[in-house]
Amino acid sequence: MTRIYLVEDHAILRDGVRALLETAGFEVVGESDDPQQALREIAQLRPDVLLLDLNLQGQSGMELLKQLKQARSSVRTLVLTMSSLPHNATEALQLGAMGYVLKGSPATELLQAVRAVARGQRHVGPGVGELMLQAMEVPKGDDPLSQLSPRELKVMRLVVRGRTSVEIGIELNLSSKTVDTYRSRLMAKLGVGDVTALVRLAVRTGLLDVHADE
């Protein structure tokens, strides 16, 4: 039986995906909404497949992919995400993901992808091939978020989720004044004048999933 580990930060979605997988005959051996916890548990549980979201409450699933690659983990990763940014699909596959499926896909597509990845085969869902072609045609620098540093991107993820500077500072171990500096700098880079415009940009680029329950 194929053993699966889930990384998804929305409990309702996680419950639904787990139920779907278990009904189809897969074993879900663990789940988390935190990449660092997932990294530890994947090493301990040694699942066959990791089902990974990319947007994780102010953190990026890409970082987990990088850490798994550095650790030479044997787990086979299937990305399941709302992100339709062209460079995200190509970057995830370059970092070792074996599949990439959008959350709007039918359940049958997800199950097909899990089975393929478990067999060691690559699988990209409908529309993902087009995203990858777009990434080849459009320089990454044309993506407005590509000009942000990793720390600025983390701050932006938290800002658009409604966190205050104090809350962000506690989570990232920064002073609230430093957070304000990061926020001002990233908004200047992106050419937006207020948080509302920043949220709109986050939705447009796929950084913020407005369809998932918090």
PyRosetta script that sets phi, psi and omega in degrees:
from pyrosetta import init, pose_from_sequence

init()
pose = pose_from_sequence("MTRIYLVEDHAILRDGVRALLETAGFEVVGESDDPQQALREIAQLRPDVLLLDLNLQGQSGMELLKQLKQARSSVRTLVLTMSSLPHNATEALQLGAMGYVLKGSPATELLQAVRAVARGQRHVGPGVGELMLQAMEVPKGDDPLSQLSPRELKVMRLVVRGRTSVEIGIELNLSSKTVDTYRSRLMAKLGVGDVTALVRLAVRTGLLDVHADE")
pose.set_psi(1, 132.4)
pose.set_omega(1, 179.4)
pose.set_phi(2, -69.4)
pose.set_psi(2, 129.6)
pose.set_omega(2, -176.9)
pose.set_phi(3, -103.2)
pose.set_psi(3, 128.8)
pose.set_omega(3, -171.3)
pose.set_phi(4, -124.0)
pose.set_psi(4, 142.6)
pose.set_omega(4, 173.4)
pose.set_phi(5, -117.1)
pose.set_psi(5, 133.0)
pose.set_omega(5, -178.2)
pose.set_phi(6, -104.8)
pose.set_psi(6, 133.6)
pose.set_omega(6, 170.2)
pose.set_phi(7, -124.7)
pose.set_psi(7, 107.3)
pose.set_omega(7, -176.1)
pose.set_phi(8, -154.5)
pose.set_psi(8, 133.6)
pose.set_omega(8, -173.5)
pose.set_phi(9, -92.9)
pose.set_psi(9, 1.1)
pose.set_omega(9, 176.4)
pose.set_phi(10, -110.0)
pose.set_psi(10, 114.6)
pose.set_omega(10, -172.6)
pose.set_phi(11, -59.4)
pose.set_psi(11, -39.2)
pose.set_omega(11, -178.6)
pose.set_phi(12, -63.4)
pose.set_psi(12, -45.0)
pose.set_omega(12, 178.3)
pose.set_phi(13, -65.2)
pose.set_psi(13, -40.6)
pose.set_omega(13, 179.9)
pose.set_phi(14, -61.4)
pose.set_psi(14, -43.4)
pose.set_omega(14, 178.7)
pose.set_phi(15, -62.0)
pose.set_psi(15, -42.5)
pose.set_omega(15, -178.9)
pose.set_phi(16, -65.8)
pose.set_psi(16, -43.4)
pose.set_omega(16, 179.4)
pose.set_phi(17, -66.0)
pose.set_psi(17, -41.9)
pose.set_omega(17, 179.1)
pose.set_phi(18, -60.6)
pose.set_psi(18, -44.4)
pose.set_omega(18, 179.8)
pose.set_phi(19, -62.4)
pose.set_psi(19, -41.3)
pose.set_omega(19, 178.5)
pose.set_phi(20, -61.6)
pose.set_psi(20, -46.3)
pose.set_omega(20, -178.0)
pose.set_phi(21, -66.1)
pose.set_psi(21, -43.4)
pose.set_omega(21, -178.1)
pose.set_phi(22, -67.5)
pose.set_psi(22, -37.4)
pose.set_omega(22, 176.8)
pose.set_phi(23, -63.6)
pose.set_psi(23, -32.5)
pose.set_omega(23, -179.7)
pose.set_phi(24, -82.5)
pose.set_psi(24, -1.2)
pose.set_omega(24, 175.4)
pose.set_phi(25, 100.6)
pose.set_psi(25, 7.7)
pose.set_omega(25, 177.1)
pose.set_phi(26, -89.6)
pose.set_psi(26, 158.0)
pose.set_omega(26, 176.2)
pose.set_phi(27, -108.1)
pose.set_psi(27, 119.9)
pose.set_omega(27, 176.4)
pose.set_phi(28, -91.2)
pose.set_psi(28, 109.5)
pose.set_omega(28, -173.3)
pose.set_phi(29, -91.5)
pose.set_psi(29, -13.0)
pose.set_omega(29, 179.8)
pose.set_phi(30, -174.9)
pose.set_psi(30, 163.8)
pose.set_omega(30, 179.3)
pose.set_phi(31, -157.0)
pose.set_psi(31, 155.5)
pose.set_omega(31, -179.2)
pose.set_phi(32, -161.3)
pose.set_psi(32, 160.2)
pose.set_omega(32, 170.9)
pose.set_phi(33, -111.2)
pose.set_psi(33, 7.8)
pose.set_omega(33, -176.4)
pose.set_phi(34, -123.1)
pose.set_psi(34, 120.5)
pose.set_omega(34, -177.0)
pose.set_phi(35, -58.7)
pose.set_psi(35, -37.4)
pose.set_omega(35, -178.0)
pose.set_phi(36, -70.9)
pose.set_psi(36, -39.1)
pose.set_omega(36, 174.3)
pose.set_phi(37, -63.3)
pose.set_psi(37, -42.2)
pose.set_omega(37, 179.3)
pose.set_phi(38, -60.7)
pose.set_psi(38, -41.9)
pose.set_omega(38, -179.3)
pose.set_phi(39, -59.9)
pose.set_psi(39, -43.9)
pose.set_omega(39, 179.5)
pose.set_phi(40, -65.8)
pose.set_psi(40, -45.3)
pose.set_omega(40, -174.9)
pose.set_phi(41, -72.9)
pose.set_psi(41, -31.4)
pose.set_omega(41, 176.1)
pose.set_phi(42, -63.6)
pose.set_psi(42, -39.4)
pose.set_omega(42, 177.6)
pose.set_phi(43, -64.5)
pose.set_psi(43, -34.6)
pose.set_omega(43, -178.5)
pose.set_phi(44, -80.9)
pose.set_psi(44, -44.2)
pose.set_omega(44, -172.7)
pose.set_phi(45, -86.6)
pose.set_psi(45, -23.7)
pose.set_omega(45, 178.9)
pose.set_phi(46, 50.6)
pose.set_psi(46, 59.3)
pose.set_omega(46, 176.9)
pose.set_phi(47, -69.7)
pose.set_psi(47, 162.4)
pose.set_omega(47, 177.5)
pose.set_phi(48, -79.8)
pose.set_psi(48, -38.6)
pose.set_omega(48, -174.5)
pose.set_phi(49, -131.8)
pose.set_psi(49, 137.1)
pose.set_omega(49, 171.5)
pose.set_phi(50, -106.1)
pose.set_psi(50, 123.2)
pose.set_omega(50, 175.2)
pose.set_phi(51, -101.2)
pose.set_psi(51, 113.2)
pose.set_omega(51, -165.0)
pose.set_phi(52, -124.0)
pose.set_psi(52, 127.7)
pose.set_omega(52, 168.6)
pose.set_phi(53, -86.0)
pose.set_psi(53, 155.4)
pose.set_omega(53, -179.0)
pose.set_phi(54, -95.1)
pose.set_psi(54, -29.3)
pose.set_omega(54, -177.4)
pose.set_phi(55, -103.1)
pose.set_psi(55, 109.6)
pose.set_omega(55, -170.4)
pose.set_phi(56, -127.1)
pose.set_psi(56, 75.5)
pose.set_omega(56, 173.5)
pose.set_phi(57, 46.8)
pose.set_psi(57, 59.2)
pose.set_omega(57, 177.2)
pose.set_phi(58, 88.3)
pose.set_psi(58, -2.3)
pose.set_omega(58, 178.0)
pose.set_phi(59, -120.5)
pose.set_psi(59, 167.2)
pose.set_omega(59, -177.6)
pose.set_phi(60, -117.2)
pose.set_psi(60, 132.9)
pose.set_omega(60, 174.3)
pose.set_phi(61, -64.2)
pose.set_psi(61, -20.6)
pose.set_omega(61, 177.6)
pose.set_phi(62, -60.9)
pose.set_psi(62, -36.5)
pose.set_omega(62, 179.3)
pose.set_phi(63, -64.0)
pose.set_psi(63, -38.1)
pose.set_omega(63, 177.3)
pose.set_phi(64, -65.8)
pose.set_psi(64, -40.4)
pose.set_omega(64, 176.6)
pose.set_phi(65, -59.5)
pose.set_psi(65, -42.8)
pose.set_omega(65, 179.4)
pose.set_phi(66, -62.5)
pose.set_psi(66, -43.5)
pose.set_omega(66, -178.5)
pose.set_phi(67, -68.2)
pose.set_psi(67, -37.1)
pose.set_omega(67, 176.6)
pose.set_phi(68, -65.8)
pose.set_psi(68, -37.9)
pose.set_omega(68, 178.4)
pose.set_phi(69, -66.3)
pose.set_psi(69, -43.6)
pose.set_omega(69, 178.7)
pose.set_phi(70, -63.0)
pose.set_psi(70, -36.2)
pose.set_omega(70, -179.7)
pose.set_phi(71, -81.1)
pose.set_psi(71, -4.3)
pose.set_omega(71, -177.9)
pose.set_phi(72, 55.1)
pose.set_psi(72, 43.2)
pose.set_omega(72, 179.5)
pose.set_phi(73, -66.1)
pose.set_psi(73, 145.4)
pose.set_omega(73, 179.8)
pose.set_phi(74, -87.3)
pose.set_psi(74, -6.0)
pose.set_omega(74, -177.8)
pose.set_phi(75, -65.7)
pose.set_psi(75, 140.5)
pose.set_omega(75, 179.0)
pose.set_phi(76, -97.9)
pose.set_psi(76, 123.3)
pose.set_omega(76, -171.2)
pose.set_phi(77, -100.5)
pose.set_psi(77, 132.4)
pose.set_omega(77, 171.8)
pose.set_phi(78, -116.7)
pose.set_psi(78, 119.2)
pose.set_omega(78, 178.5)
pose.set_phi(79, -83.9)
pose.set_psi(79, 128.7)
pose.set_omega(79, 174.1)
pose.set_phi(80, -123.6)
pose.set_psi(80, 110.6)
pose.set_omega(80, -168.7)
pose.set_phi(81, -150.0)
pose.set_psi(81, 160.2)
pose.set_omega(81, 171.6)
pose.set_phi(82, -83.3)
pose.set_psi(82, -14.0)
pose.set_omega(82, -170.9)
pose.set_phi(83, -70.0)
pose.set_psi(83, 117.0)
pose.set_omega(83, 176.8)
pose.set_phi(84, -107.8)
pose.set_psi(84, 22.4)
pose.set_omega(84, 174.6)
pose.set_phi(85, -68.1)
pose.set_psi(85, 126.2)
pose.set_omega(85, -177.0)
pose.set_phi(86, -54.0)
pose.set_psi(86, -44.2)
pose.set_omega(86, -175.4)
pose.set_phi(87, -71.3)
pose.set_psi(87, -22.0)
pose.set_omega(87, 178.4)
pose.set_phi(88, -65.3)
pose.set_psi(88, -40.7)
pose.set_omega(88, 179.4)
pose.set_phi(89, -63.1)
pose.set_psi(89, -47.7)
pose.set_omega(89, -178.5)
pose.set_phi(90, -68.5)
pose.set_psi(90, -39.2)
pose.set_omega(90, -179.5)
pose.set_phi(91, -65.3)
pose.set_psi(91, -41.5)
pose.set_omega(91, -180.0)
pose.set_phi(92, -61.4)
pose.set_psi(92, -42.6)
pose.set_omega(92, 179.7)
pose.set_phi(93, -69.0)
pose.set_psi(93, -36.3)
pose.set_omega(93, 177.1)
pose.set_phi(94, -65.2)
pose.set_psi(94, -29.6)
pose.set_omega(94, -179.7)
pose.set_phi(95, -85.4)
pose.set_psi(95, 2.0)
pose.set_omega(95, 173.1)
pose.set_phi(96, 115.3)
pose.set_psi(96, -6.3)
pose.set_omega(96, 176.3)
pose.set_phi(97, -61.8)
pose.set_psi(97, 142.2)
pose.set_omega(97, -179.8)
pose.set_phi(98, -100.3)
pose.set_psi(98, -8.8)
pose.set_omega(98, 178.9)
pose.set_phi(99, -153.7)
pose.set_psi(99, 159.9)
pose.set_omega(99, -178.3)
pose.set_phi(100, -148.8)
pose.set_psi(100, 115.6)
pose.set_omega(100, -177.7)
pose.set_phi(101, -128.9)
pose.set_psi(101, 136.4)
pose.set_omega(101, 178.2)
pose.set_phi(102, -83.5)
pose.set_psi(102, 146.5)
pose.set_omega(102, -176.1)
pose.set_phi(103, -65.1)
pose.set_psi(103, -18.6)
pose.set_omega(103, 177.2)
pose.set_phi(104, -78.3)
pose.set_psi(104, -1.9)
pose.set_omega(104, -177.9)
pose.set_phi(105, -73.4)
pose.set_psi(105, 155.8)
pose.set_omega(105, 176.8)
pose.set_phi(106, -65.6)
pose.set_psi(106, 157.4)
pose.set_omega(106, 178.4)
pose.set_phi(107, -58.3)
pose.set_psi(107, -36.7)
pose.set_omega(107, -179.8)
pose.set_phi(108, -62.4)
pose.set_psi(108, -33.6)
pose.set_omega(108, 178.5)
pose.set_phi(109, -67.0)
pose.set_psi(109, -42.1)
pose.set_omega(109, 179.0)
pose.set_phi(110, -63.4)
pose.set_psi(110, -45.5)
pose.set_omega(110, -179.8)
pose.set_phi(111, -63.2)
pose.set_psi(111, -39.5)
pose.set_omega(111, 177.1)
pose.set_phi(112, -62.0)
pose.set_psi(112, -41.5)
pose.set_omega(112, -179.9)
pose.set_phi(113, -65.1)
pose.set_psi(113, -43.7)
pose.set_omega(113, 179.3)
pose.set_phi(114, -60.2)
pose.set_psi(114, -45.1)
pose.set_omega(114, -179.4)
pose.set_phi(115, -62.7)
pose.set_psi(115, -41.9)
pose.set_omega(115, -179.4)
pose.set_phi(116, -64.3)
pose.set_psi(116, -47.5)
pose.set_omega(116, -178.9)
pose.set_phi(117, -63.8)
pose.set_psi(117, -38.5)
pose.set_omega(117, 178.4)
pose.set_phi(118, -61.9)
pose.set_psi(118, -30.2)
pose.set_omega(118, 177.7)
pose.set_phi(119, -82.3)
pose.set_psi(119, -3.2)
pose.set_omega(119, -178.5)
pose.set_phi(120, 88.4)
pose.set_psi(120, 16.6)
pose.set_omega(120, -179.8)
pose.set_phi(121, -103.2)
pose.set_psi(121, 147.2)
pose.set_omega(121, 176.6)
pose.set_phi(122, -78.9)
pose.set_psi(122, 148.5)
pose.set_omega(122, 179.0)
pose.set_phi(123, -148.9)
pose.set_psi(123, 126.0)
pose.set_omega(123, 172.5)
pose.set_phi(124, -120.4)
pose.set_psi(124, 133.9)
pose.set_omega(124, -176.3)
pose.set_phi(125, -74.6)
pose.set_psi(125, 173.4)
pose.set_omega(125, 178.6)
pose.set_phi(126, -55.6)
pose.set_psi(126, 132.9)
pose.set_omega(126, 178.9)
pose.set_phi(127, 88.9)
pose.set_psi(127, -19.8)
pose.set_omega(127, -177.1)
pose.set_phi(128, -72.3)
pose.set_psi(128, -35.8)
pose.set_omega(128, 177.0)
pose.set_phi(129, -58.9)
pose.set_psi(129, -39.6)
pose.set_omega(129, 177.8)
pose.set_phi(130, -65.2)
pose.set_psi(130, -38.4)
pose.set_omega(130, 177.1)
pose.set_phi(131, -60.3)
pose.set_psi(131, -42.5)
pose.set_omega(131, -178.0)
pose.set_phi(132, -66.7)
pose.set_psi(132, -37.0)
pose.set_omega(132, 176.1)
pose.set_phi(133, -64.8)
pose.set_psi(133, -39.4)
pose.set_omega(133, 177.7)
pose.set_phi(134, -62.8)
pose.set_psi(134, -39.2)
pose.set_omega(134, -179.6)
pose.set_phi(135, -64.3)
pose.set_psi(135, -33.2)
pose.set_omega(135, 178.3)
pose.set_phi(136, -72.0)
pose.set_psi(136, -31.4)
pose.set_omega(136, -175.7)
pose.set_phi(137, -85.8)
pose.set_psi(137, -29.3)
pose.set_omega(137, -175.4)
pose.set_phi(138, -109.1)
pose.set_psi(138, 123.9)
pose.set_omega(138, 177.8)
pose.set_phi(139, -57.6)
pose.set_psi(139, 142.2)
pose.set_omega(139, -179.0)
pose.set_phi(140, -58.0)
pose.set_psi(140, -29.4)
pose.set_omega(140, 179.6)
pose.set_phi(141, -63.6)
pose.set_psi(141, -17.6)
pose.set_omega(141, 177.8)
pose.set_phi(142, -77.1)
pose.set_psi(142, -13.5)
pose.set_omega(142, 173.2)
pose.set_phi(143, -78.6)
pose.set_psi(143, 120.6)
pose.set_omega(143, -175.5)
pose.set_phi(144, -57.9)
pose.set_psi(144, -30.7)
pose.set_omega(144, -177.2)
pose.set_phi(145, -77.7)
pose.set_psi(145, -14.5)
pose.set_omega(145, -176.8)
pose.set_phi(146, -68.3)
pose.set_psi(146, -18.2)
pose.set_omega(146, -178.7)
pose.set_phi(147, -84.8)
pose.set_psi(147, -5.9)
pose.set_omega(147, 180.0)
pose.set_phi(148, -85.7)
pose.set_psi(148, 145.9)
pose.set_omega(148, 173.9)
pose.set_phi(149, -73.8)
pose.set_psi(149, 162.2)
pose.set_omega(149, 177.5)
pose.set_phi(150, -55.2)
pose.set_psi(150, -39.5)
pose.set_omega(150, -180.0)
pose.set_phi(151, -68.9)
pose.set_psi(151, -40.6)
pose.set_omega(151, 177.8)
pose.set_phi(152, -62.5)
pose.set_psi(152, -37.8)
pose.set_omega(152, 179.5)
pose.set_phi(153, -66.8)
pose.set_psi(153, -38.4)
pose.set_omega(153, 176.6)
pose.set_phi(154, -63.8)
pose.set_psi(154, -43.6)
pose.set_omega(154, 178.9)
pose.set_phi(155, -62.5)
pose.set_psi(155, -42.1)
pose.set_omega(155, -179.3)
pose.set_phi(156, -62.5)
pose.set_psi(156, -43.5)
pose.set_omega(156, 179.6)
pose.set_phi(157, -56.8)
pose.set_psi(157, -40.7)
pose.set_omega(157, -178.1)
pose.set_phi(158, -75.6)
pose.set_psi(158, -37.9)
pose.set_omega(158, 179.1)
pose.set_phi(159, -61.4)
pose.set_psi(159, -47.2)
pose.set_omega(159, -175.5)
pose.set_phi(160, -71.9)
pose.set_psi(160, -14.1)
pose.set_omega(160, 174.4)
pose.set_phi(161, -90.3)
pose.set_psi(161, 6.0)
pose.set_omega(161, 173.3)
pose.set_phi(162, 89.1)
pose.set_psi(162, 11.9)
pose.set_omega(162, 179.5)
pose.set_phi(163, -75.0)
pose.set_psi(163, 145.5)
pose.set_omega(163, 176.1)
pose.set_phi(164, -81.4)
pose.set_psi(164, 166.5)
pose.set_omega(164, 178.6)
pose.set_phi(165, -61.1)
pose.set_psi(165, -37.4)
pose.set_omega(165, 178.8)
pose.set_phi(166, -64.3)
pose.set_psi(166, -46.4)
pose.set_omega(166, 179.9)
pose.set_phi(167, -62.7)
pose.set_psi(167, -42.0)
pose.set_omega(167, 179.0)
pose.set_phi(168, -64.9)
pose.set_psi(168, -41.9)
pose.set_omega(168, 179.7)
pose.set_phi(169, -59.7)
pose.set_psi(169, -41.6)
pose.set_omega(169, 179.1)
pose.set_phi(170, -64.3)
pose.set_psi(170, -44.3)
pose.set_omega(170, -177.5)
pose.set_phi(171, -67.4)
pose.set_psi(171, -37.0)
pose.set_omega(171, -176.4)
pose.set_phi(172, -101.0)
pose.set_psi(172, 4.2)
pose.set_omega(172, 179.7)
pose.set_phi(173, 60.9)
pose.set_psi(173, 47.7)
pose.set_omega(173, 179.0)
pose.set_phi(174, -129.0)
pose.set_psi(174, 158.8)
pose.set_omega(174, 172.9)
pose.set_phi(175, -75.6)
pose.set_psi(175, 155.8)
pose.set_omega(175, 179.5)
pose.set_phi(176, -63.5)
pose.set_psi(176, -31.4)
pose.set_omega(176, 177.4)
pose.set_phi(177, -65.0)
pose.set_psi(177, -40.6)
pose.set_omega(177, 178.0)
pose.set_phi(178, -65.8)
pose.set_psi(178, -38.7)
pose.set_omega(178, 176.9)
pose.set_phi(179, -61.1)
pose.set_psi(179, -43.4)
pose.set_omega(179, 178.7)
pose.set_phi(180, -60.5)
pose.set_psi(180, -38.1)
pose.set_omega(180, 178.6)
pose.set_phi(181, -64.7)
pose.set_psi(181, -45.9)
pose.set_omega(181, 177.4)
pose.set_phi(182, -59.1)
pose.set_psi(182, -43.6)
pose.set_omega(182, -177.7)
pose.set_phi(183, -64.0)
pose.set_psi(183, -45.2)
pose.set_omega(183, 179.1)
pose.set_phi(184, -62.3)
pose.set_psi(184, -41.1)
pose.set_omega(184, -177.9)
pose.set_phi(185, -67.2)
pose.set_psi(185, -43.4)
pose.set_omega(185, -177.9)
pose.set_phi(186, -70.2)
pose.set_psi(186, -34.7)
pose.set_omega(186, 178.0)
pose.set_phi(187, -67.9)
pose.set_psi(187, -35.1)
pose.set_omega(187, 176.7)
pose.set_phi(188, -66.5)
pose.set_psi(188, -42.2)
pose.set_omega(188, 178.7)
pose.set_phi(189, -61.6)
pose.set_psi(189, -37.9)
pose.set_omega(189, -176.6)
pose.set_phi(190, -86.5)
pose.set_psi(190, -9.9)
pose.set_omega(190, 178.2)
pose.set_phi(191, 72.2)
pose.set_psi(191, 33.2)
pose.set_omega(191, 177.8)
pose.set_phi(192, -114.2)
pose.set_psi(192, 147.4)
pose.set_omega(192, -173.1)
pose.set_phi(193, -101.2)
pose.set_psi(193, -12.7)
pose.set_omega(193, -179.5)
pose.set_phi(194, -153.3)
pose.set_psi(194, 173.0)
pose.set_omega(194, -175.9)
pose.set_phi(195, -67.1)
pose.set_psi(195, -33.4)
pose.set_omega(195, 178.5)
pose.set_phi(196, -59.7)
pose.set_psi(196, -44.5)
pose.set_omega(196, 178.1)
pose.set_phi(197, -66.3)
pose.set_psi(197, -34.7)
pose.set_omega(197, 178.6)
pose.set_phi(198, -65.5)
pose.set_psi(198, -40.8)
pose.set_omega(198, 178.1)
pose.set_phi(199, -63.9)
pose.set_psi(199, -43.0)
pose.set_omega(199, 178.8)
pose.set_phi(200, -59.8)
pose.set_psi(200, -42.1)
pose.set_omega(200, 178.8)
pose.set_phi(201, -64.7)
pose.set_psi(201, -40.0)
pose.set_omega(201, 180.0)
pose.set_phi(202, -63.6)
pose.set_psi(202, -39.4)
pose.set_omega(202, 177.7)
pose.set_phi(203, -67.0)
pose.set_psi(203, -44.1)
pose.set_omega(203, -176.9)
pose.set_phi(204, -64.0)
pose.set_psi(204, -36.0)
pose.set_omega(204, -177.5)
pose.set_phi(205, -88.7)
pose.set_psi(205, -4.3)
pose.set_omega(205, 179.5)
pose.set_phi(206, 87.3)
pose.set_psi(206, 4.2)
pose.set_omega(206, 179.6)
pose.set_phi(207, -71.0)
pose.set_psi(207, -30.5)
pose.set_omega(207, -179.9)
pose.set_phi(208, -118.8)
pose.set_psi(208, 123.8)
pose.set_omega(208, 179.6)
pose.set_phi(209, -91.9)
pose.set_psi(209, 107.5)
pose.set_omega(209, -177.6)
pose.set_phi(210, -85.3)
pose.set_psi(210, -7.0)
pose.set_omega(210, -176.5)
pose.set_phi(211, -94.5)
pose.set_psi(211, -16.0)
pose.set_omega(211, -176.9)
pose.set_phi(212, -91.8)
pose.set_psi(212, 145.6)
pose.set_omega(212, 177.7)
pose.set_phi(213, -74.8)
pose.set_psi(213, 141.0)
pose.set_omega(213, 177.1)
pose.set_phi(214, -76.6)
pose.dump_pdb("model.pdb")
